[in-house]
Amino acid sequence: MDKYAHYSREDLISEIERLKKEQVENDSISNSNKMMVNMIVLRRTISDVLSLLLSTNDEVVIDKALLHILHFFDVERVYIGIFDEQSSIVDFTHEVTSEGIISMREDLLRQLSKDDIPWWIDQIKAGKDIIIYDTAKMPPVAAAEQHLLELQDVLSLLALPVSSEGKVYGFIGLDSVKKYSNWNALDIENLRVLADIVSIAIEREHAQHIMEHSANLMLKSEALLSKEIFSDMI
């Protein structure tokens, strides 16, 4: 028997209001639980990334850190792009993908000029986040970027500037290939926190490359000097 069959109009209105209130309370509890779970997982991810970056100096440490970020956001690709101001290019220095996703970094994205992705570079250098829920609906001004994303089967993406001492030197990005991702403010802030941590390792890696380059130049200079001295002695 319908439990509401003998309800008066006033009783039905009261019951509807009660159910609405109950739904709001349940949604509030559900959202609160989601926030708590997010905080716990984020804290664990931050701890794992920090431990990884502080415990080793191997060449793939940043890639290992990006894998943690990939799993945290449940996406198929995470990457880092660094601007080379001298040659006016952006170099995708690091990229990790989930199982079954083909990396096109070496073939397609290794080094791109501003002519290749003008909108993207302008957005990032201006300190703006790139938040795209559906790559098929990107603005006409981003046609070049849209084409590259379509070649990689990207459905949604999120990319944030990475900076040091107030200057943007690159970005970190997430690609969702298997599903559309409705990025929210929490996703953006979570990625920003993790990007700030990874940026320390990026700067350390950059400093190491500079030191290695300087050492190589010094060795070449010493070798050339030794050759000249030996020639003079003959």
VOKOL-203251 format. One record per residue (C-alpha): residue in one letter; y, x, z. Coordinates in nm, 4 decimals, decimal comma. Layout:
% VOKOL-203251
aa=a north=Y east=X up=Z
...
//
This chain:
% VOKOL-203251
aa=m north=0,0000 east=0,0000 up=0,0000
aa=d north=0,3500 east=0,1285 up=-0,0852
aa=k north=0,5034 east=0,2494 up=0,2406
aa=y north=0,8437 east=0,1333 up=0,1202
aa=a north=0,7350 east=-0,2131 up=0,0121
aa=h north=0,8816 east=-0,3895 up=0,3159
aa=y north=1,1944 east=-0,1715 up=0,3475
aa=s north=1,5275 east=-0,3443 up=0,3304
aa=r north=1,8007 east=-0,2057 up=0,1068
aa=e north=1,9627 east=-0,0404 up=0,4090
aa=d north=1,6286 east=0,1080 up=0,5150
aa=l north=1,5739 east=0,2552 up=0,1685
aa=i north=1,9217 east=0,4102 up=0,1642
aa=s north=1,8593 east=0,5603 up=0,5076
aa=e north=1,5217 east=0,6954 up=0,3951
aa=i north=1,6730 east=0,8521 up=0,0821
aa=e north=1,9407 east=1,0232 up=0,2914
aa=r north=1,6753 east=1,1506 up=0,5312
aa=l north=1,4671 east=1,2912 up=0,2469
aa=k north=1,7731 east=1,4594 up=0,0942
aa=k north=1,8579 east=1,6213 up=0,4275
aa=e north=1,4988 east=1,7334 up=0,4715
aa=q north=1,4964 east=1,8879 up=0,1216
aa=v north=1,8210 east=2,0758 up=0,1889
aa=e north=1,6804 east=2,2109 up=0,5158
aa=n north=1,3568 east=2,3165 up=0,3460
aa=d north=1,5497 east=2,4860 up=0,0632
aa=s north=1,7620 east=2,6670 up=0,3211
aa=i north=1,4521 east=2,7908 up=0,5030
aa=s north=1,2936 east=2,8918 up=0,1706
aa=n north=1,6047 east=3,0862 up=0,0641
aa=s north=1,6239 east=3,2499 up=0,4046
aa=n north=1,2609 east=3,3584 up=0,3761
aa=k north=1,3227 east=3,4938 up=0,0261
aa=m north=1,6189 east=3,6957 up=0,1542
aa=m north=1,4101 east=3,8365 up=0,4366
aa=v north=1,1287 east=3,9367 up=0,2022
aa=n north=1,3808 east=4,0964 up=-0,0346
aa=m north=1,5335 east=4,2978 up=0,2498
aa=i north=1,1938 east=4,4214 up=0,3643
aa=v north=1,0820 east=4,5220 up=0,0137
aa=l north=1,4209 east=4,6803 up=-0,0637
aa=r north=1,4094 east=4,8837 up=0,2574
aa=r north=1,0585 east=5,0023 up=0,1733
aa=t north=1,1635 east=5,0926 up=-0,1811
aa=i north=1,4699 east=5,2825 up=-0,0581
aa=s north=1,2533 east=5,4709 up=0,1891
aa=d north=0,9980 east=5,5596 up=-0,0800
aa=v north=1,2660 east=5,6737 up=-0,3258
aa=l north=1,4470 east=5,8837 up=-0,0643
aa=s north=1,1241 east=6,0430 up=0,0566
aa=l north=1,0317 east=6,1252 up=-0,2998
aa=l north=1,3692 east=6,2749 up=-0,3901
aa=l north=1,3939 east=6,4800 up=-0,0713
aa=s north=1,0373 east=6,6075 up=-0,0623
aa=t north=1,0057 east=6,7641 up=-0,4056
aa=n north=1,2013 east=6,9394 up=-0,6772
aa=d north=0,9507 east=6,8961 up=-0,9602
aa=e north=1,0728 east=6,8060 up=-1,3054
aa=v north=0,9485 east=6,4459 up=-1,3010
aa=v north=1,0846 east=6,3460 up=-0,9597
aa=i north=1,3472 east=6,1162 up=-1,1107
aa=d north=1,0863 east=5,9470 up=-1,3307
aa=k north=0,8730 east=5,8882 up=-1,0213
aa=a north=1,1718 east=5,7342 up=-0,8442
aa=l north=1,2389 east=5,5099 up=-1,1451
aa=l north=0,8807 east=5,3827 up=-1,1272
aa=h north=0,9521 east=5,2509 up=-0,7767
aa=i north=1,2578 east=5,0722 up=-0,9133
aa=l north=1,0556 east=4,9310 up=-1,2034
aa=h north=0,8035 east=4,7799 up=-0,9618
aa=f north=1,0724 east=4,6500 up=-0,7266
aa=f north=1,2484 east=4,4519 up=-1,0013
aa=d north=0,9248 east=4,3610 up=-1,1823
aa=v north=1,0573 east=4,4717 up=-1,5215
aa=e north=0,8984 east=4,6598 up=-1,8104
aa=r north=1,1447 east=4,9458 up=-1,8598
aa=v north=1,3903 east=5,1467 up=-1,6474
aa=y north=1,6071 east=5,4200 up=-1,7941
aa=i north=1,9024 east=5,6488 up=-1,7347
aa=g north=2,1670 east=5,7395 up=-1,9905
aa=i north=2,4040 east=6,0333 up=-1,9431
aa=f north=2,7279 east=6,0864 up=-2,1351
aa=d north=2,7840 east=6,4219 up=-2,3021
aa=e north=3,1609 east=6,4332 up=-2,3389
aa=q north=3,1603 east=6,7517 up=-2,5468
aa=s north=2,9471 east=6,6028 up=-2,8237
aa=s north=3,0474 east=6,2367 up=-2,7698
aa=i north=2,6910 east=6,1146 up=-2,7309
aa=v north=2,4835 east=5,9360 up=-2,4704
aa=d north=2,1476 east=6,0944 up=-2,3964
aa=f north=1,8693 east=5,8782 up=-2,2527
aa=t north=1,7411 east=6,1531 up=-2,0263
aa=h north=1,4867 east=5,9480 up=-1,8321
aa=e north=1,2762 east=5,6416 up=-1,9040
aa=v north=0,9689 east=5,4818 up=-1,7484
aa=t north=0,7783 east=5,1800 up=-1,8789
aa=s north=0,5105 east=4,9488 up=-1,7492
aa=e north=0,1570 east=4,9572 up=-1,8837
aa=g north=0,1323 east=4,8434 up=-2,2445
aa=i north=0,5026 east=4,8901 up=-2,3200
aa=i north=0,5761 east=5,1546 up=-2,5824
aa=s north=0,8588 east=5,3967 up=-2,5088
aa=m north=1,0976 east=5,4473 up=-2,7986
aa=r north=1,3196 east=5,6989 up=-2,6233
aa=e north=1,2175 east=6,0009 up=-2,8272
aa=d north=1,2130 east=5,8160 up=-3,1611
aa=l north=1,5069 east=5,5807 up=-3,1228
aa=l north=1,7196 east=5,6475 up=-2,8168
aa=r north=1,7142 east=6,0176 up=-2,7445
aa=q north=2,0760 east=6,0784 up=-2,8425
aa=l north=2,3128 east=5,8056 up=-2,9561
aa=s north=2,6756 east=5,8435 up=-3,0572
aa=k north=2,9579 east=5,6025 up=-2,9808
aa=d north=2,9226 east=5,4738 up=-3,3375
aa=d north=2,5650 east=5,3678 up=-3,2541
aa=i north=2,6465 east=5,1675 up=-2,9385
aa=p north=3,0280 east=5,1328 up=-2,9186
aa=w north=3,0407 east=4,8135 up=-2,7110
aa=w north=2,7884 east=4,9406 up=-2,4570
aa=i north=2,9674 east=5,2722 up=-2,4043
aa=d north=3,3082 east=5,1037 up=-2,3731
aa=q north=3,1742 east=4,8606 up=-2,1119
aa=i north=3,0068 east=5,1279 up=-1,9014
aa=k north=3,2942 east=5,3778 up=-1,9195
aa=a north=3,5279 east=5,0990 up=-1,8058
aa=g north=3,3078 east=5,0631 up=-1,4973
aa=k north=3,1743 east=4,7224 up=-1,6026
aa=d north=2,8211 east=4,5975 up=-1,5426
aa=i north=2,6210 east=4,4831 up=-1,8460
aa=i north=2,4379 east=4,1628 up=-1,7546
aa=i north=2,2462 east=3,9958 up=-2,0356
aa=y north=2,0157 east=3,7010 up=-1,9714
aa=d north=1,9229 east=3,6506 up=-2,3375
aa=t north=1,9686 east=3,9285 up=-2,5925
aa=a north=1,9639 east=3,6695 up=-2,8721
aa=k north=2,2963 east=3,5370 up=-2,7399
aa=m north=2,4892 east=3,8626 up=-2,7187
aa=p north=2,8512 east=3,8590 up=-2,8433
aa=p north=2,9165 east=3,9507 up=-3,2100
aa=v north=3,0967 east=4,2675 up=-3,0972
aa=a north=2,7633 east=4,3907 up=-2,9587
aa=a north=2,5700 east=4,3489 up=-3,2849
aa=a north=2,4675 east=4,7171 up=-3,3002
aa=e north=2,3341 east=4,7088 up=-2,9449
aa=q north=2,1580 east=4,3786 up=-3,0071
aa=h north=1,9724 east=4,5287 up=-3,3038
aa=l north=1,8453 east=4,8223 up=-3,0946
aa=l north=1,7334 east=4,5876 up=-2,8181
aa=e north=1,5505 east=4,3630 up=-3,0643
aa=l north=1,3607 east=4,6657 up=-3,1950
aa=q north=1,2347 east=4,7155 up=-2,8395
aa=d north=1,1547 east=4,3455 up=-2,7841
aa=v north=1,4004 east=4,3242 up=-2,4936
aa=l north=1,4666 east=3,9695 up=-2,3725
aa=s north=1,6998 east=4,0369 up=-2,0783
aa=l north=1,8658 east=4,3467 up=-1,9394
aa=l north=2,0836 east=4,4733 up=-1,6585
aa=a north=2,2740 east=4,8034 up=-1,6772
aa=l north=2,5156 east=4,9464 up=-1,4209
aa=p north=2,7525 east=5,2455 up=-1,4401
aa=v north=2,6587 east=5,5575 up=-1,2443
aa=s north=2,9509 east=5,7629 up=-1,1199
aa=s north=3,0406 east=6,0692 up=-0,9178
aa=e north=3,3757 east=6,1342 up=-0,7490
aa=g north=3,5177 east=5,8247 up=-0,9155
aa=k north=3,4164 east=5,9226 up=-1,2683
aa=v north=3,1511 east=5,7350 up=-1,4655
aa=y north=2,9051 east=5,9789 up=-1,6192
aa=g north=2,6232 east=5,7479 up=-1,7224
aa=f north=2,4263 east=5,4358 up=-1,6400
aa=i north=2,0955 east=5,3015 up=-1,5135
aa=g north=1,9341 east=5,0087 up=-1,6925
aa=l north=1,6525 east=4,7569 up=-1,6533
aa=d north=1,4807 east=4,5924 up=-1,9515
aa=s north=1,2784 east=4,2741 up=-1,9178
aa=v north=1,0410 east=4,2440 up=-2,2123
aa=k north=0,7796 east=3,9884 up=-2,1072
aa=k north=1,0092 east=3,7236 up=-1,9617
aa=y north=1,3728 east=3,6193 up=-1,9369
aa=s north=1,5347 east=3,7385 up=-1,6141
aa=n north=1,8096 east=3,5367 up=-1,4506
aa=w north=1,9878 east=3,8293 up=-1,2863
aa=n north=2,1830 east=3,7284 up=-0,9751
aa=a north=2,4312 east=3,8973 up=-0,7419
aa=l north=2,1497 east=4,0189 up=-0,5175
aa=d north=1,9737 east=4,1912 up=-0,8090
aa=i north=2,2970 east=4,3639 up=-0,9056
aa=e north=2,3692 east=4,4891 up=-0,5546
aa=n north=2,0092 east=4,6016 up=-0,5032
aa=l north=2,0205 east=4,8040 up=-0,8249
aa=r north=2,3581 east=4,9470 up=-0,7263
aa=v north=2,2160 east=5,0722 up=-0,3949
aa=l north=1,9151 east=5,2308 up=-0,5642
aa=a north=2,1318 east=5,3759 up=-0,8421
aa=d north=2,3546 east=5,5463 up=-0,5848
aa=i north=2,0474 east=5,7133 up=-0,4355
aa=v north=1,9018 east=5,8226 up=-0,7696
aa=s north=2,2416 east=5,9552 up=-0,8787
aa=i north=2,2107 east=6,2269 up=-0,6124
aa=a north=1,8959 east=6,3524 up=-0,7823
aa=i north=2,0617 east=6,3275 up=-1,1240
aa=e north=2,3512 east=6,5446 up=-1,0064
aa=r north=2,1081 east=6,7923 up=-0,8525
aa=e north=1,9102 east=6,8083 up=-1,1774
aa=h north=2,2336 east=6,8568 up=-1,3756
aa=a north=2,3424 east=7,1378 up=-1,1428
aa=q north=2,0008 east=7,3005 up=-1,1826
aa=h north=2,0300 east=7,2878 up=-1,5616
aa=i north=2,3750 east=7,4477 up=-1,5433
aa=m north=2,2382 east=7,7255 up=-1,3210
aa=e north=1,9450 east=7,7840 up=-1,5564
aa=h north=2,1773 east=7,7870 up=-1,8579
aa=s north=2,4094 east=8,0363 up=-1,6864
aa=a north=2,1148 east=8,2549 up=-1,5906
aa=n north=1,9887 east=8,2550 up=-1,9506
aa=l north=2,3333 east=8,3500 up=-2,0801
aa=m north=2,3492 east=8,6338 up=-1,8273
aa=l north=2,0075 east=8,7622 up=-1,9309
aa=k north=2,1074 east=8,7539 up=-2,2976
aa=s north=2,4311 east=8,9342 up=-2,2168
aa=e north=2,2480 east=9,2015 up=-2,0178
aa=a north=1,9903 east=9,2417 up=-2,2967
aa=l north=2,2674 east=9,2802 up=-2,5550
aa=l north=2,4506 east=9,5311 up=-2,3371
aa=s north=2,1326 east=9,7314 up=-2,2834
aa=k north=2,0713 east=9,7344 up=-2,6581
aa=e north=2,4226 east=9,8602 up=-2,7278
aa=i north=2,3923 east=10,1344 up=-2,4624
aa=f north=2,0540 east=10,2408 up=-2,6034
aa=s north=2,2024 east=10,2508 up=-2,9572
aa=d north=2,4905 east=10,4697 up=-2,8375
aa=m north=2,2462 east=10,7101 up=-2,6725
aa=i north=2,0615 east=10,7520 up=-3,0020
//
